[in-house]
Amino acid sequence: MYASSVVTIGGNYTYDLFNANLAAFEMRYPFLEIGEIGKSVLGRPIPYVRIGTGEKEVFYCASYHANEWITTPVLMKFIEDFADACINDQNIYNYSAREIYNQTSVYLVPMVNPDGVDLVTGALHPGDSAYEAAKQIAAGYPQIPFPNGWKANIDGIDLNLQYPAGWDRARENKAMLGITGPAPRDFVGWAPLTALEANAVYHFTRRHDFKLMLTYHTQGEVIYWKYLDYLPEKSYEIGRMFSAASGYALEETPYASSFAGYKDWFIQEYDRPGYTVEAGLGVSPLPVEQFDTIYRDNIGILVLGAVLI
């Protein structure tokens, strides 16, 4: 075990810090596969990490929503702990890390929305053209604090409302709330998969054979496991085990939020278990002081996702 941790949470987790941690991973854990799935609106690479060489593939992603950036270091810390346990032939959450590594390939996209994350964390500054454009969008929604209330990508599209699973229904639902164009949150876009970041995750998924997926959000300490009446084999049973491991409630997605999300599309398209995990409690962005609790609560889910399917 290394004496010092790569992933430390002392403040806002920016895109630059994320990339610095990835660079440290490359040096420390050469057995990781690190690449990119595409680019953001501002041209930033969206990295992925693969840990494991097994034939069975699972997929975890985080920070779809800008002000939910605390979910990125959750996945990064998991990668670090998993890799350390592999090196030292130790268990992780009571399972042999090397056995998981040999049986499963865990793919992770820890920061789906890098531009939005940097807006909320302060890495994009007043005067930057992207910051000013977002501020102009936000001015139409004075009830949503700026930038802390921003969930969308930098173009004002909610990336988790971009998937072809009831997208038209999502558009109708959000229009009833007055969201019909770019906004800090809840704008479904002009058509499915038009946002670069959502499109990149879609095509990355298409290139693989993921047996299970987790997408991390905040907040509420709840796990959503279902899309409409789809019941993928073992999905409820696995969800119950996730709930027991985390202490989070297992619930069906509220109807008004039941459409056009990545989980929704994955379940509809593949009829395989997919879960949205709402980590932590409070108002997003959650304070970094919650990180240790969030990670402790979710390490079981992250390990079990790789072994139960």
Residue pairs with C-beta under 8 A, 6 or more apart in sequence:
1 84
1 87
1 88
1 90
2 28
2 84
5 77
5 80
6 21
6 24
6 25
6 28
6 76
6 80
7 21
7 73
7 76
7 77
7 80
9 70
9 73
9 288
9 291
10 288
11 288
12 69
12 120
12 121
12 122
12 123
12 288
13 69
13 70
13 72
13 73
13 117
13 121
14 117
14 118
14 121
14 122
14 123
15 44
15 111
15 114
15 117
15 118
15 123
16 123
18 47
18 72
18 76
18 110
18 111
18 114
19 47
21 76
22 34
22 47
22 49
25 32
25 34
25 49
25 79
25 80
25 83
26 32
26 34
28 83
29 83
29 87
31 51
31 83
31 86
32 49
32 50
32 51
32 79
32 83
33 49
33 50
33 51
34 47
34 48
34 49
34 50
35 47
35 48
35 50
36 45
36 46
36 47
36 48
37 46
37 47
37 48
37 109
37 200
37 201
37 203
37 204
38 45
38 46
38 196
38 197
38 199
38 200
38 203
38 204
39 45
39 46
39 196
39 200
40 46
40 113
40 114
40 115
40 153
40 154
40 196
40 197
41 115
41 153
41 154
41 155
41 195
41 196
41 197
42 114
42 115
42 130
42 154
44 114
44 115
46 109
46 111
46 112
46 114
46 197
46 200
47 109
47 110
47 111
48 107
48 108
48 109
48 204
49 79
49 107
49 108
49 110
50 105
50 106
50 107
50 108
51 79
51 82
51 83
51 86
51 101
51 105
51 106
51 108
52 100
52 101
52 102
52 103
52 104
52 105
52 106
52 306
53 101
53 102
53 105
54 100
54 101
54 102
54 103
54 104
54 105
55 103
55 105
56 103
56 104
56 105
56 211
56 309
57 104
57 105
57 107
57 208
57 209
57 210
57 211
58 104
58 105
58 106
58 107
58 210
58 211
58 212
58 213
58 214
58 305
58 306
58 309
59 106
59 107
59 108
59 109
59 205
59 208
59 210
59 212
59 213
59 214
60 75
60 78
60 106
60 107
60 108
60 109
60 213
60 214
60 215
60 216
60 302
60 305
61 75
61 108
61 109
61 110
61 112
61 201
61 213
61 214
61 215
61 216
61 262
62 68
62 71
62 72
62 74
62 75
62 108
62 109
62 110
62 111
62 112
62 215
62 216
63 69
63 71
63 72
63 110
63 111
63 112
63 113
63 114
63 116
63 117
63 216
64 112
64 113
64 159
64 160
64 215
64 217
64 262
65 113
65 116
65 151
65 152
65 158
65 159
65 160
65 185
65 217
65 218
65 284
66 113
66 115
66 116
66 117
66 119
66 120
66 147
66 150
66 151
66 152
66 153
67 116
67 120
67 147
67 148
67 149
67 150
67 151
67 284
67 285
68 151
68 216
68 217
68 218
68 219
68 284
68 285
68 286
69 111
69 117
69 120
69 121
69 285
70 218
70 279
70 280
70 285
70 286
70 288
70 290
70 291
70 294
71 110
71 216
71 217
71 218
71 279
72 110
72 111
72 117
73 110
73 291
74 216
74 279
74 291
74 294
74 295
74 298
75 108
75 110
75 216
75 302
76 110
77 295
78 108
78 295
78 298
78 299
78 302
79 108
79 110
81 92
81 299
82 92
82 97
82 100
82 101
82 106
84 90
85 91
85 92
85 97
86 97
86 98
86 101
89 96
89 97
89 98
90 97
91 97
92 100
92 299
92 303
93 245
93 299
93 300
93 302
93 303
93 304
95 303
95 307
100 106
100 303
100 306
100 307
103 307
104 306
104 307
106 305
106 306
107 204
107 208
107 210
109 201
109 204
111 117
112 159
112 197
112 198
112 201
113 153
113 159
113 197
115 124
115 130
115 153
115 154
116 150
116 151
116 152
116 153
116 154
117 123
118 124
119 130
119 131
119 134
119 147
119 150
119 154
120 147
120 148
120 150
120 285
121 285
122 147
124 130
124 131
124 134
125 131
126 132
126 135
130 154
133 154
134 146
134 147
134 150
134 154
134 156
134 184
135 146
135 147
137 156
137 182
137 183
137 184
138 144
138 146
138 147
138 149
138 150
138 184
140 183
141 183
141 184
144 150
144 183
144 184
144 185
146 184
148 284
148 285
149 184
149 185
150 184
150 185
151 158
151 184
151 185
151 186
151 284
152 158
152 159
152 182
152 183
152 184
152 185
152 187
153 159
153 195
153 196
153 197
155 182
155 195
156 181
156 182
156 183
156 184
156 187
157 182
157 187
157 188
157 189
157 194
157 195
157 198
158 183
158 185
158 186
158 187
158 188
158 189
159 195
159 197
159 198
160 198
160 215
160 217
160 260
160 261
160 262
161 167
161 170
161 174
161 186
161 187
161 188
161 189
161 259
161 260
161 261
162 188
162 189
162 192
162 193
162 194
162 195
162 198
162 199
162 260
163 192
163 193
163 198
163 202
163 260
163 261
163 262
163 264
163 265
164 192
164 193
164 260
164 265
165 227
165 259
165 260
165 261
165 264
165 265
165 267
165 268
165 269
166 228
166 258
166 259
166 260
166 264
167 188
167 191
167 192
167 259
167 260
169 259
169 260
170 188
170 259
170 260
171 188
171 260
173 256
173 259
174 180
174 186
174 187
174 188
177 186
179 185
179 186
179 187
179 188
180 187
181 187
188 260
189 195
189 198
192 260
193 199
193 202
198 262
201 262
202 265
205 213
205 266
210 266
210 270
210 272
211 272
211 273
211 309
212 238
212 272
212 273
212 274
212 275
212 305
212 308
212 309
213 262
213 263
213 266
213 272
213 273
213 274
213 275
214 274
214 275
214 277
214 301
214 302
214 305
215 261
215 262
215 263
215 274
215 275
215 276
215 277
216 277
216 279
216 298
217 276
217 277
217 278
217 279
218 278
218 279
218 280
218 284
218 285
218 286
219 278
219 279
219 280
219 281
219 282
219 283
219 284
219 286
220 278
220 280
220 281
221 246
221 247
221 248
221 249
221 278
221 279
221 280
221 281
221 297
222 248
222 249
222 250
222 251
222 278
223 239
223 242
223 243
223 246
223 248
223 249
223 250
223 251
223 275
223 276
223 277
223 278
223 301
224 251
224 252
224 253
224 263
224 275
224 276
224 278
225 235
225 236
225 239
225 250
225 251
225 252
225 273
225 274
225 275
226 235
226 252
226 253
226 267
227 253
227 258
227 263
227 264
227 267
227 268
227 274
228 258
228 264
228 268
230 267
230 268
230 271
232 267
232 270
232 271
232 272
232 273
232 274
233 271
233 273
234 273
234 308
234 309
235 267
235 272
235 273
235 274
238 273
238 275
238 304
238 305
238 308
238 309
239 250
239 273
239 275
240 250
241 304
241 308
242 248
242 250
242 275
242 277
242 300
242 301
242 304
242 305
243 249
243 250
245 300
245 301
245 304
246 277
246 297
246 298
246 300
246 301
247 297
248 277
248 278
248 297
253 261
253 263
253 264
253 276
258 264
261 276
262 274
263 274
263 275
263 276
264 274
266 272
266 274
267 273
267 274
273 309
277 298
277 301
279 294
279 297
279 298
280 286
280 290
280 293
280 294
281 290
282 290
286 294
